[in-house]
Amino acid sequence: MENKKNKLLILMIVLCIMVPIGGAIAYFRADTSSSNKLSSGNIGIELRDATTNEDGQITDEGINFNFGYPGAIKDKQTFVKNTSENDLYTRIAVTKYWEDESGNKVIDANPGFIEIITNDKDNWIIQDSDENKEVVYFYYKKLLEPGAVTDLFVNQIKLSGNIDNTNAMRYSGLSAHLSFEAEAIQKVGAESAILSEWGLEVKIDNNDVIQYVEE
């Protein structure tokens, strides 16, 4: 996974410092980009791509896939690296929707037909409860040490087999669009920081593993 050919998916990294009771906590965000941009330095986290047979079209907003038929699968192997000097917890928001040939978002096309395949679900808490099926959250259960990488949160992208003769024409000529946004919070005071920044209740055990995430 880790090699010089790994493509970095970074457009912007934002660093915000919060000062809760008990000390300082850093909160990081990294968004996707359209190029193999080099790391912005020791600022926090990087989204990285390990796909060897890239079949998606990189755009300024994310990645587009063209599927030939229902059930078709495209490779997309993506993970996060901790480039800071601190232990971190991280989550990734994957936004998916359909675009027409002009690159416009198609509001009435179902994002739920764009399926994300994650092989290693044991180390991720996956929230796919968005009413519009447009955003999926991936919470890495483990503490991410400096220099460490997560397991893959995306292995493949699949076009749902639920597209059939009754709705196939609606999706003819459309592209599946995906974008990724990674966020991280330092270990110190993580439960309070996650509640403050992400609006979520989490339980972290004595082994620094996230047990659950609740709204």
One Martini backbone bead per residue (centre of mass of N, CA, C, O) as a GRO file, in nm:
protein
  215
    1MET     BB    1   0.060   0.061  -0.023
    2GLU     BB    2   0.335   0.183   0.053
    3ASN     BB    3   0.445   0.410  -0.198
    4LYS     BB    4   0.567   0.622  -0.445
    5LYS     BB    5   0.286   0.583  -0.622
    6ASN     BB    6   0.115   0.718  -0.444
    7LYS     BB    7  -0.175   0.907  -0.442
    8LEU     BB    8  -0.258   1.225  -0.366
    9LEU     BB    9  -0.563   1.361  -0.200
   10ILE     BB   10  -0.511   1.707  -0.223
   11LEU     BB   11  -0.634   2.044  -0.177
   12MET     BB   12  -0.704   2.091   0.139
   13ILE     BB   13  -0.578   2.218   0.454
   14VAL     BB   14  -0.722   2.242   0.779
   15LEU     BB   15  -0.634   2.431   1.076
   16CYS     BB   16  -0.769   2.389   1.402
   17ILE     BB   17  -0.783   2.539   1.724
   18MET     BB   18  -0.865   2.398   2.032
   19VAL     BB   19  -0.966   2.499   2.383
   20PRO     BB   20  -1.017   2.300   2.618
   21ILE     BB   21  -1.049   2.142   2.891
   22GLY     BB   22  -0.703   2.043   2.960
   23GLY     BB   23  -0.634   2.159   2.664
   24ALA     BB   24  -0.511   2.096   2.346
   25ILE     BB   25  -0.681   2.061   2.025
   26ALA     BB   26  -0.664   1.910   1.714
   27TYR     BB   27  -0.811   1.994   1.390
   28PHE     BB   28  -0.866   1.820   1.082
   29ARG     BB   29  -0.859   1.875   0.714
   30ALA     BB   30  -0.914   1.683   0.404
   31ASP     BB   31  -0.928   1.718   0.061
   32THR     BB   32  -0.988   1.663  -0.253
   33SER     BB   33  -0.830   1.608  -0.574
   34SER     BB   34  -0.685   1.622  -0.923
   35SER     BB   35  -0.392   1.558  -0.809
   36ASN     BB   36  -0.042   1.476  -0.740
   37LYS     BB   37  -0.005   1.614  -0.470
   38LEU     BB   38   0.189   1.718  -0.244
   39SER     BB   39   0.261   1.750   0.056
   40SER     BB   40   0.194   2.001   0.319
   41GLY     BB   41   0.306   1.847   0.553
   42ASN     BB   42   0.297   1.861   0.917
   43ILE     BB   43  -0.050   1.892   0.957
   44GLY     BB   44  -0.179   1.564   0.970
   45ILE     BB   45  -0.343   1.466   0.690
   46GLU     BB   46  -0.387   1.206   0.430
   47LEU     BB   47  -0.505   1.132   0.126
   48ARG     BB   48  -0.490   0.806  -0.028
   49ASP     BB   49  -0.387   0.616  -0.326
   50ALA     BB   50  -0.376   0.249  -0.442
   51THR     BB   51  -0.450   0.244  -0.730
   52THR     BB   52  -0.346   0.059  -1.020
   53ASN     BB   53  -0.635   0.072  -1.197
   54GLU     BB   54  -0.732   0.349  -1.317
   55ASP     BB   55  -1.095   0.441  -1.406
   56GLY     BB   56  -1.104   0.731  -1.327
   57GLN     BB   57  -1.205   1.073  -1.332
   58ILE     BB   58  -1.032   1.348  -1.260
   59THR     BB   59  -1.135   1.625  -1.064
   60ASP     BB   60  -1.181   1.909  -0.878
   61GLU     BB   61  -1.423   1.749  -0.703
   62GLY     BB   62  -1.309   1.447  -0.796
   63ILE     BB   63  -1.466   1.140  -0.905
   64ASN     BB   64  -1.532   0.965  -1.213
   65PHE     BB   65  -1.772   0.715  -1.329
   66ASN     BB   66  -1.811   0.465  -1.588
   67PHE     BB   67  -2.077   0.247  -1.651
   68GLY     BB   68  -2.187  -0.024  -1.853
   69TYR     BB   69  -2.338  -0.188  -1.612
   70PRO     BB   70  -2.509  -0.353  -1.400
   71GLY     BB   71  -2.265  -0.449  -1.151
   72ALA     BB   72  -2.035  -0.286  -1.193
   73ILE     BB   73  -1.673  -0.263  -1.126
   74LYS     BB   74  -1.449  -0.041  -0.947
   75ASP     BB   75  -1.144   0.061  -0.868
   76LYS     BB   76  -1.085   0.195  -0.515
   77GLN     BB   77  -0.801   0.273  -0.313
   78THR     BB   78  -0.846   0.413   0.016
   79PHE     BB   79  -0.663   0.629   0.252
   80VAL     BB   80  -0.499   0.720   0.564
   81LYS     BB   81  -0.249   0.956   0.679
   82ASN     BB   82  -0.026   1.031   0.940
   83THR     BB   83   0.168   1.350   0.941
   84SER     BB   84   0.199   1.384   1.228
   85GLU     BB   85   0.297   1.398   1.593
   86ASN     BB   86   0.009   1.270   1.648
   87ASP     BB   87  -0.248   1.123   1.782
   88LEU     BB   88  -0.534   0.989   1.594
   89TYR     BB   89  -0.861   1.053   1.478
   90THR     BB   90  -1.071   0.930   1.201
   91ARG     BB   91  -1.265   1.061   0.923
   92ILE     BB   92  -1.488   0.991   0.637
   93ALA     BB   93  -1.640   1.164   0.367
   94VAL     BB   94  -1.866   1.034   0.124
   95THR     BB   95  -1.962   1.176  -0.181
   96LYS     BB   96  -2.258   1.096  -0.384
   97TYR     BB   97  -2.333   1.133  -0.741
   98TRP     BB   98  -2.484   1.259  -1.033
   99GLU     BB   99  -2.377   1.322  -1.375
  100ASP     BB  100  -2.366   1.483  -1.651
  101GLU     BB  101  -2.201   1.568  -1.946
  102SER     BB  102  -2.159   1.874  -1.807
  103GLY     BB  103  -2.126   1.831  -1.479
  104ASN     BB  104  -2.406   1.807  -1.360
  105LYS     BB  105  -2.617   1.773  -1.113
  106VAL     BB  106  -2.847   1.501  -1.047
  107ILE     BB  107  -3.107   1.511  -0.836
  108ASP     BB  108  -3.305   1.251  -0.936
  109ALA     BB  109  -3.064   1.071  -0.884
  110ASN     BB  110  -2.962   0.781  -0.722
  111PRO     BB  111  -2.700   0.739  -0.495
  112GLY     BB  112  -2.761   0.438  -0.405
  113PHE     BB  113  -2.641   0.316  -0.684
  114ILE     BB  114  -2.375   0.395  -0.537
  115GLU     BB  115  -2.141   0.159  -0.435
  116ILE     BB  116  -1.955   0.078  -0.144
  117ILE     BB  117  -1.662  -0.118  -0.102
  118THR     BB  118  -1.575  -0.289   0.209
  119ASN     BB  119  -1.368  -0.531   0.333
  120ASP     BB  120  -1.279  -0.380   0.613
  121LYS     BB  121  -1.517  -0.365   0.876
  122ASP     BB  122  -1.376  -0.401   1.160
  123ASN     BB  123  -1.219  -0.095   1.151
  124TRP     BB  124  -1.514   0.019   1.086
  125ILE     BB  125  -1.750   0.281   1.105
  126ILE     BB  126  -2.059   0.279   0.926
  127GLN     BB  127  -2.247   0.556   0.788
  128ASP     BB  128  -2.572   0.506   0.595
  129SER     BB  129  -2.823   0.732   0.691
  130ASP     BB  130  -2.876   0.906   0.467
  131GLU     BB  131  -3.162   1.003   0.320
  132ASN     BB  132  -3.015   1.047   0.018
  133LYS     BB  133  -2.751   0.864  -0.015
  134GLU     BB  134  -2.483   1.070  -0.034
  135VAL     BB  135  -2.359   1.010   0.260
  136VAL     BB  136  -2.057   0.856   0.392
  137TYR     BB  137  -1.929   0.731   0.698
  138PHE     BB  138  -1.586   0.688   0.827
  139TYR     BB  139  -1.469   0.521   1.121
  140TYR     BB  140  -1.178   0.487   1.284
  141LYS     BB  141  -1.113   0.289   1.556
  142LYS     BB  142  -0.824   0.350   1.557
  143LEU     BB  143  -0.534   0.466   1.651
  144LEU     BB  144  -0.332   0.712   1.486
  145GLU     BB  145  -0.017   0.713   1.433
  146PRO     BB  146   0.264   0.836   1.348
  147GLY     BB  147   0.283   0.732   1.004
  148ALA     BB  148   0.023   0.598   0.986
  149VAL     BB  149  -0.225   0.377   0.846
  150THR     BB  150  -0.504   0.285   0.721
  151ASP     BB  151  -0.733   0.114   0.620
  152LEU     BB  152  -0.936   0.049   0.382
  153PHE     BB  153  -1.246   0.220   0.294
  154VAL     BB  154  -1.188   0.164  -0.014
  155ASN     BB  155  -1.206  -0.079  -0.290
  156GLN     BB  156  -1.494  -0.030  -0.436
  157ILE     BB  157  -1.713   0.045  -0.715
  158LYS     BB  158  -2.074   0.012  -0.758
  159LEU     BB  159  -2.329  -0.077  -0.969
  160SER     BB  160  -2.633  -0.132  -0.925
  161GLY     BB  161  -2.866  -0.398  -0.985
  162ASN     BB  162  -3.137  -0.206  -0.960
  163ILE     BB  163  -3.085  -0.143  -1.245
  164ASP     BB  164  -3.333  -0.142  -1.494
  165ASN     BB  165  -3.568  -0.119  -1.741
  166THR     BB  166  -3.730   0.109  -1.575
  167ASN     BB  167  -3.437   0.303  -1.521
  168ALA     BB  168  -3.199   0.306  -1.730
  169MET     BB  169  -3.244   0.573  -1.893
  170ARG     BB  170  -3.183   0.772  -1.657
  171TYR     BB  171  -2.855   0.666  -1.656
  172SER     BB  172  -2.791   0.738  -1.928
  173GLY     BB  173  -2.483   0.919  -1.947
  174LEU     BB  174  -2.395   0.895  -1.662
  175SER     BB  175  -2.201   0.988  -1.374
  176ALA     BB  176  -2.012   0.884  -1.106
  177HIS     BB  177  -1.972   1.077  -0.810
  178LEU     BB  178  -1.674   1.135  -0.601
  179SER     BB  179  -1.597   1.246  -0.265
  180PHE     BB  180  -1.338   1.343  -0.021
  181GLU     BB  181  -1.333   1.376   0.351
  182ALA     BB  182  -1.093   1.438   0.598
  183GLU     BB  183  -1.075   1.385   0.956
  184ALA     BB  184  -0.919   1.505   1.273
  185ILE     BB  185  -0.838   1.395   1.615
  186GLN     BB  186  -0.697   1.411   1.896
  187LYS     BB  187  -0.655   1.216   2.171
  188VAL     BB  188  -0.685   1.446   2.355
  189GLY     BB  189  -1.006   1.471   2.433
  190ALA     BB  190  -1.177   1.321   2.207
  191GLU     BB  191  -1.471   1.293   2.302
  192SER     BB  192  -1.524   1.600   2.328
  193ALA     BB  193  -1.434   1.683   2.040
  194ILE     BB  194  -1.636   1.510   1.881
  195LEU     BB  195  -1.885   1.646   1.997
  196SER     BB  196  -1.812   1.937   1.905
  197GLU     BB  197  -1.741   1.883   1.589
  198TRP     BB  198  -1.950   1.622   1.513
  199GLY     BB  199  -2.195   1.557   1.712
  200LEU     BB  200  -2.077   1.300   1.885
  201GLU     BB  201  -2.102   0.997   2.044
  202VAL     BB  202  -1.832   0.831   2.215
  203LYS     BB  203  -1.648   0.517   2.272
  204ILE     BB  204  -1.343   0.470   2.453
  205ASP     BB  205  -1.123   0.251   2.534
  206ASN     BB  206  -0.830   0.135   2.695
  207ASN     BB  207  -0.718   0.078   2.379
  208ASP     BB  208  -0.817   0.321   2.189
  209VAL     BB  209  -1.106   0.215   2.097
  210ILE     BB  210  -1.376   0.249   1.910
  211GLN     BB  211  -1.706   0.133   1.982
  212TYR     BB  212  -1.893   0.396   1.926
  213VAL     BB  213  -2.145   0.585   1.730
  214GLU     BB  214  -2.349   0.876   1.818
  215GLU     BB  215  -2.611   1.123   1.787
   0.00000   0.00000   0.00000
